[in-house]
Amino acid sequence: MSKEHDRLKRITVKDNVLQVAGRSAGQLVTMAGGTPCYIYDRKFLTKRVETLRSMMPSELKLHYAIKANPMPAVVQHMAALVDGLDVASQKELMVAIGSGIDPEAISFAGPAKRVEELKSAVAANIVINVESCLELERLYELSEELGIKPRVAFRVNPDFELKSSGMKMAGGPKQFGIDAELMPEVLAGLDTGKVDFYGFHIFSGSQNLKPEALIDAHDKTFELAERLCELAPVPVRHVNIGGGLGIPYFPGEQSLDVAVVAEHLKELMLARTGCFKNSEIVMELGRYLVGEAGYYFCQITDKKESRGQTFLMTDGGLHHHLSNSGNFGQVIRKNYPVLIANRVDSEEKEQVEIVGPLCTPLDIVGAKLDLPIAEVGDLVVVFQSGAYGATASPQGFLSHPYVRELLV
Ligand SMILES: *Cc1c(COP(=O)(O)O)cnc(C)c1O
């Protein structure tokens, strides 16, 4: 096992073969109908939510942001564990409704929502996170047209950002939400006869492994929320404080110390005053809940040398797992944890480049990895693959088969 992937010590290995959810890698791949495939571990998902809840304040509501992994079986499993689902499109809304969760526990955030999407959301009675003044106007119109009072919350573009985040989603000019400084005017003009006001959504960033950065963002989020609550025309039912909890992907990264973040959140929730005191606090998470429960498997189809470098060629790659290839927001490519699933360890190792079947040098599964000597037919596994995998990848590119997905 490569030394930098220390955290892989938690994996189960039997006769040198990776085991997931009590089955061998080979058995899982066969169950899925072959490679390439994603395997998601149901028990891991359950445990992740339970562990997180045991640390977080008991009154905190947990939502699952389904864009991280919208596979219907996964969403259905998550729906039974969390307090709500967050969707970002009408198609995701259909998956969320299909899970059987109470529509009031579904919220819809996303820039540039189409009128048809808004209509569908109003008809479904879910909470819509309004991201622009025109969107609010459209909801007023839909309120009359459909004879249903839309449930609305405002997504606010905060006047701060979550520092050292994987992706900047707030602070400064952004396409997401309504700028915090415009909110007093928006709230003053809000027509509560036409829409049902629920609260605020303040999302400041994603993929963060630094407790101090999350704590800082929570301080600022609560401070902003308190100000907004004072301005609200009716009591604020909930404030969605975003998520941002990250998972370790790259060599040297450590799991986030959630306990510290949770402790601080507990204090912030208790210290609330005024109208803010009685509103529900919601945390929405995608990656943190599902990312570590997923495995991407592909098979070695060829092995060759090129000018002193050994290449393991596989049937899977960037078209199924864009983020692993390094082309989904990374500046410098680093390896996700990768192993040969049916030869986890051996005395003898060789340095390999693992690449996929696409006609582009960007199609990298793993670069400069020291792995046991692999053969054609062996299985390559990429860990930390439960979030932003299949649906965050250009599956149509080069017209290879779509990836299989199995929840076990
Ligand atoms: C993407 C997104 C999330 C989930 O982010 P993760 O990093 O996967 O936890 C949550 N809320 C909003 C508004 C998002 O756009």
The ligand as an SDF file (V2000), in Angstrom:
LIG
                    3D

 15 15  0  0  0  0  0  0  0  0999 V2000
  -23.2390   21.7750   -4.5300 C   0  0  0  0  0  0  0  0  0  0  0  0
  -23.9650   22.3620   -3.4370 C   0  0  0  0  0  0  0  0  0  0  0  0
  -23.9660   21.7400   -2.1860 C   0  0  0  0  0  0  0  0  0  0  0  0
  -23.1710   20.5130   -1.8830 C   0  0  0  0  0  0  0  0  0  0  0  0
  -21.8050   20.7760   -1.8260 O   0  0  0  0  0  0  0  0  0  0  0  0
  -20.8190   19.6410   -1.3120 P   0  0  0  0  0  0  0  0  0  0  0  0
  -19.4760   20.2190   -1.4310 O   0  0  0  0  0  0  0  0  0  0  0  0
  -21.0250   18.4510   -2.1860 O   0  0  0  0  0  0  0  0  0  0  0  0
  -21.1850   19.3370    0.0990 O   0  0  0  0  0  0  0  0  0  0  0  0
  -24.7240   22.3000   -1.2070 C   0  0  0  0  0  0  0  0  0  0  0  0
  -25.4560   23.4040   -1.4240 N   0  0  0  0  0  0  0  0  0  0  0  0
  -25.4600   24.0430   -2.6120 C   0  0  0  0  0  0  0  0  0  0  0  0
  -26.2630   25.2590   -2.7840 C   0  0  0  0  0  0  0  0  0  0  0  0
  -24.7230   23.5460   -3.6530 C   0  0  0  0  0  0  0  0  0  0  0  0
  -24.7230   24.1800   -4.8200 O   0  0  0  0  0  0  0  0  0  0  0  0
  1  2  1  0
  2  3  1  0
  2 14  2  0
  3  4  1  0
  3 10  2  0
  4  5  1  0
  5  6  1  0
  6  7  2  0
  6  8  1  0
  6  9  1  0
 10 11  1  0
 11 12  2  0
 12 13  1  0
 12 14  1  0
 14 15  1  0
M  END
$$$$
